[in-house]
Structures are given as C-alpha cells and as structure tokens.
Amino acid sequence: LFTPHFVSKHSLSSSSFSSFIILSHPQSVQKCSLFNIESNSWCEVSLSLPRILSSLLSSNLLSSSNGLLCFSIPRSSCFVVYNLLAKTLRRVNFPICLFDYESLTLVSTDNGFKLFALSSAGSSDQALVYSSTVCSWRRFEGSTQILSESCHQKGVFYNGCLFFTTLEPFHVVYFHLESGRWEGSTAALPRDLTFVRVASDGYQKLYLIAGVGTNGISRSIKIWELRKDEDQRADYWVEVETLPEMVCRKFASVCYHNYEHVYCFWHQGLICLCCYTWPEMLYFKVSRGTWHWLPK
C-alpha cells in the first residue's frame, strides 16, 4: 500500500480514495459492512476473496492493518495476508504444523508487514514474529503469563513496539518487534482504574483509555496521552479527555460493567471505543475534542 505507484494512483486528492472501518462477523466473512468516515454512512459490500479464503469453514479473519487482512487457514497450516485493494495475497506457513496460539497481531509498515503471535503450547512460552522482508519466523521468550487472559486483546503498534495491557493489577507492557525484548512501562498509571486499554496512531501518540471508579464499577471513562518530561527521560500520563456523563452511562450499560468485552482502536484521527456484545461504536475525534456515536 505504500509503493509510489499505489500512492500516486490512490492519493488523498483523488475523489475515489477513502478510508473505511470494516465490520465483520465470523459467520459472514464474504459480506462485510464498511463505514465511510467522509460520508458518515455504512455500506454493505461483498468481498471478492480468493478461492483459498472463500470457505467459511476453512478461514478466520484475525487482524487488519492499513488495508491488509490476515486470515488463518488451520486445515492448510498457514496464515494468509490479503491486500484488499490490490487483491494480492501472501501465504505464511505456520512455524509448526499444529500451531496453537492465543493472540495474533498484523502490523503493516512502509516496507512490508509483520505478524506477531503468542503461543504457550505445552510447557513453552513463546512470542513469534514473522517478517515479510525475510519471509521467516523468529522465536523469542514469551510473556503469556504476564498477559494472562487479556492476551485476546491485540497488540497496539507504537514506536516500533507492540503495547499490551494486563488484567488487575493493571500494567502496560510492550514488546520490541526487532529485538524481541519485553519491558514494562515506567509511566505510573492513574489510580482507581476499573479497566485499561491502549490505542495509538502508530508513531507519534500513545493513548490510555480507562474506566475510573470503585468496586469494579466505572463512574467515568477518561483518556490520557503518554508524554515525556523536559529531560526526555521519564514517561508520564497526562489526562486529555473525559467521556461526558450521559454518554458514559450509556456505554457502561451497554457492556453491563463487563469490561473484558471492551476494545479500542485508532482510525484516521479517531479513538474508537467498542463492545463485542453491542453493535454500536463510540468514537472521540481528537482534533475537535468531541464524542460521537457512529450511526447503527
């Protein structure tokens, strides 16, 4: 997607170019709903997927990044990374035939893509990274024990690392995609948190989205931005936004205070806040500092 030919053909000045949020369902891979930010509307489209992905029983959509979709095909022991616009694909064989993994994240960069997977098969605890530039997997020491049951949350790419949040006691940990090193964020988290998520624009900004309250009940939902002190040495979180009270009440009622169902992601200047069990999406427009519900 970042080749000069593709960028010139589909530049932002072209009226045919737009960006979409894709809404998919495991039982309806062929047909998806796309939300167009520019027109503020949904449209249903049928995806013309290649034959290897056409069977609902044989493929699962796992992750997406900058127009690339990653599917798993367990019967063929492989992942397939599909370019939705260029209609090309790359088949990536599992590192082992029977590959048991807890989480997979696709990261698209300006020179290819990477796949990150956590695996705790047997007694091993590994993090595996596939790079499209060298077409091979690398194995590193895993961190599934730290992430525990929160590993179903995909990693958030920021500054060359994948960031994750843990269950209580809450922490933010990150994995260096190049070195394979795990580290914990030194920035102290705010107090009285009920759930924690992160979102990022990829390079410049990292945000913390969290509920604030007591006894597992969120009385408010806030957004913090990660910044550095004047010496550029220490990181700290700065509060930048609070969800309006009425909107917070609705969102809390949507997820019934079961915050394991809450997930967040960044899209074109928006911080999107969603719940797996409710078909509405809440987003914060960073440039204007306003909250909106996407139309159903």
Stockholm file with secondary structure:
# STOCKHOLM 1.0

chainA/1-296         LFTPHFVSKHSLSSSSFSSFIILSHPQSVQKCSLFNIESNSWCEVSLSLPRILSSLLSSNLLSSSNGLLCFSIPRSSCFVVYNLLAKTLRRVNFPICLFDYESLTLVSTDNGFKLFALSSAGSSDQALVYSSTVCSWRRFEGSTQILSESCHQKGVFYNGCLFFTTLEPFHVVYFHLESGRWEGSTAALPRDLTFVRVASDGYQKLYLIAGVGTNGISRSIKIWELRKDEDQRADYWVEVETLPEMVCRKFASVCYHNYEHVYCFWHQGLICLCCYTWPEMLYFKVSRGTWHWLPK
#=GR chainA/1-296 SS CCSHHHHHHTCTTSTTCCCEEEEEETTEEEEEEEEETTTTEEEEEECCCCGGGCCTTTCEEEEEETTEEEEEEGGGTEEEEEETTTTEEEEEECSSSSCCCSEEEEEEETTEEEEEEEECCTTCCEEEEEETTTTEEEEEECCHHHHGGGGGSCCEEETTEEEEECSSSCCEEEEETTTCCEEECCSCCCSSEEEEEEEECSSSCEEEEEEEEETTEEEEEEEEEEEECTTSCCEEEEEEEECCHHHHHHHHHHHTTCGGGEEEEEETTEEEEEETTEEEEEEEETTTTEEEECCC
#=GC SS_cons         CCSHHHHHHTCTTSTTCCCEEEEEETTEEEEEEEEETTTTEEEEEECCCCGGGCCTTTCEEEEEETTEEEEEEGGGTEEEEEETTTTEEEEEECSSSSCCCSEEEEEEETTEEEEEEEECCTTCCEEEEEETTTTEEEEEECCHHHHGGGGGSCCEEETTEEEEECSSSCCEEEEETTTCCEEECCSCCCSSEEEEEEEECSSSCEEEEEEEEETTEEEEEEEEEEEECTTSCCEEEEEEEECCHHHHHHHHHHHTTCGGGEEEEEETTEEEEEETTEEEEEEEETTTTEEEECCC
//
